[in-house]
Amino acid sequence: MEAADAILNQCVLQSGFRKNYKVPVNDKSSRVVKKEKKKQEAKTKGKDWFNLPATKLTDSVRHDLDLIRMRSALDTKRFYKKNETEAYPKYFQIGTVIDSPYESKSGRLTKKERKRTMVDELLADVEFKQTTKKRYKNILMANPKMAAKIRKENRKIKKLKKKRK
C-alpha cells in the first residue's frame, strides 16, 4: 500500500486538478473569428507566396519604384516590357546585391561608390549624368518655346534661393 500511495503522490492528477487546468472557453463567435483571420491574411500575400508582408511605402521606396518604372527611358538601347498598372504594388521586397567572392576586385564597387538607394547611385554615376544632359539639351534645341519657359522658371528658382540665404 505504501508503494501505491507513493506512486499516486507523484501523479499529476491530484484532487484539485480540475480547478488548476481548465480548457479556455472561446467567447468569440465564428463570424468575429473569420473577420480577424481575414484582417491577418490581408497583411501578407498568403501561404503560396510564403507570407510575403505588405511593405510600407516611404519616400525613398517610392522613388526607387518610380525609377524601376521609368527604366525604359533611362536605358533607351534596351527593351523593357510595359507596366500593367499605374498603382504601386502592395506586396514586394527590396534586397541588396552581394558581390561574389569569386569576382575580381576590379569588378566590384568600392565603399564610396555604394549608395543606399538606386536613385542615389544614378545621381552619383558620371556617365548617366552626361547622357541625361545631352538628351536634355537635344530636347531644348528641338523646342525653343519650351527652352524659354524653362529658363524663366530657373531664374525664379535662383531668386528664391538667394532670398532664403
C-alpha positions in Angstrom: 0.0 0.0 0.0 2.8 2.4 0.8 4.3 1.9 -2.6 0.9 2.6 -4.3 0.5 5.8 -2.2 4.0 7.0 -3.2 3.2 6.5 -6.8 -0.1 8.3 -6.5 1.6 11.3 -4.9 3.9 11.7 -7.9 0.9 11.6 -10.3 -0.2 14.8 -12.0 -3.9 14.1 -11.5 -4.3 15.3 -7.9 -7.5 16.3 -6.2 -7.5 20.0 -7.4 -6.6 19.1 -11.0 -9.9 20.3 -12.5 -9.6 23.7 -10.8 -6.0 24.3 -11.9 -6.2 23.1 -15.5 -9.2 24.3 -17.5 -9.6 24.5 -21.2 -10.1 28.2 -22.2 -13.6 29.0 -23.4 -13.9 30.7 -26.8 -16.1 33.8 -26.2 -15.9 35.0 -29.8 -18.4 33.9 -32.4 -17.3 32.2 -35.6 -18.1 35.4 -37.6 -15.8 37.5 -35.5 -13.0 34.9 -35.7 -13.4 34.8 -39.6 -13.1 38.6 -39.8 -10.0 38.6 -37.6 -8.4 35.9 -39.9 -9.2 38.0 -43.0 -7.5 41.0 -41.4 -4.4 39.0 -40.6 -4.4 37.5 -44.2 -4.6 41.0 -45.7 -1.3 41.8 -44.1 0.5 39.1 -46.1 0.3 37.8 -49.6 -0.6 34.3 -48.4 0.9 30.8 -48.0 1.5 30.4 -51.7 3.8 33.5 -51.5 5.5 32.3 -48.2 3.5 35.0 -46.3 5.2 37.9 -48.1 4.5 41.0 -46.0 3.0 44.3 -47.3 5.8 46.8 -47.4 5.4 50.4 -46.2 5.8 53.0 -48.9 8.3 55.6 -47.8 9.6 58.4 -50.0 12.8 56.6 -50.8 11.0 53.3 -51.7 8.6 55.3 -53.9 11.5 56.9 -55.7 13.1 53.5 -56.3 9.8 52.1 -57.6 9.4 55.1 -60.0 13.0 54.6 -61.2 12.2 50.9 -62.0 9.1 52.0 -63.8 11.0 54.5 -65.9 13.9 52.2 -66.7 13.0 52.1 -70.4 13.5 55.9 -70.6 16.8 55.7 -68.7 18.2 52.9 -70.9 16.9 53.5 -74.4 19.0 50.8 -76.1 17.3 48.1 -74.1 13.6 46.9 -74.4 11.6 46.6 -71.3 8.0 45.3 -71.1 5.3 47.9 -70.3 4.0 48.1 -66.8 0.5 46.7 -66.4 -0.7 49.1 -63.7 0.0 52.6 -62.6 -0.5 51.9 -58.9 2.4 50.9 -56.6 2.5 47.3 -55.7 1.3 46.4 -52.2 3.4 43.3 -51.7 7.1 43.5 -52.6 10.6 43.2 -51.0 13.8 45.1 -51.6 17.1 43.4 -51.3 20.7 44.1 -51.7 23.1 42.6 -54.3 26.1 40.9 -52.6 29.3 40.7 -54.6 30.6 37.2 -55.4 33.8 36.3 -53.7 34.9 34.7 -57.0 34.6 38.0 -58.9 37.8 40.0 -59.4 38.4 43.0 -57.1 38.4 45.4 -60.1 34.8 44.4 -61.0 33.4 45.3 -57.5 32.2 48.6 -56.2 34.2 50.4 -53.5 32.6 51.5 -50.3 32.5 55.1 -51.6 30.7 54.0 -54.7 28.0 52.1 -52.9 24.9 54.1 -52.1 21.7 53.5 -50.1 19.2 53.7 -52.9 19.1 53.3 -56.7 18.4 57.0 -57.2 21.5 57.9 -55.2 23.5 55.5 -57.3 22.3 57.1 -60.6 22.9 60.6 -59.3 26.5 59.6 -58.5 27.1 58.0 -61.8 29.1 60.3 -64.1 28.1 58.6 -67.4 24.4 58.8 -66.6 24.7 62.5 -65.8 26.4 63.1 -69.1 23.9 61.2 -71.2 20.9 62.9 -69.5 22.5 66.4 -70.0 22.9 65.6 -73.7 19.3 64.4 -74.0 18.1 67.5 -72.2 20.0 69.8 -74.5 18.6 68.0 -77.6 15.1 68.4 -76.3 15.6 72.1 -75.7 17.2 72.6 -79.1 14.2 70.9 -80.8 11.6 73.0 -78.9 12.7 76.7 -78.4 9.5 77.7 -76.7 10.0 75.1 -74.0 13.6 76.2 -73.6 12.5 79.8 -72.9 9.9 78.7 -70.4 12.4 76.5 -68.5 14.9 79.4 -68.4 12.3 81.7 -66.8 11.5 79.0 -64.2 15.2 78.5 -63.4 15.6 82.3 -62.9 12.7 82.3 -60.5 14.2 79.4 -58.6 17.6 81.2 -58.3 16.0 84.4 -57.0 14.1 82.4 -54.3 17.3 80.6 -53.3 19.1 84.0 -52.9 16.3 85.4 -50.8 16.5 82.4 -48.4 20.2 83.0 -47.8 
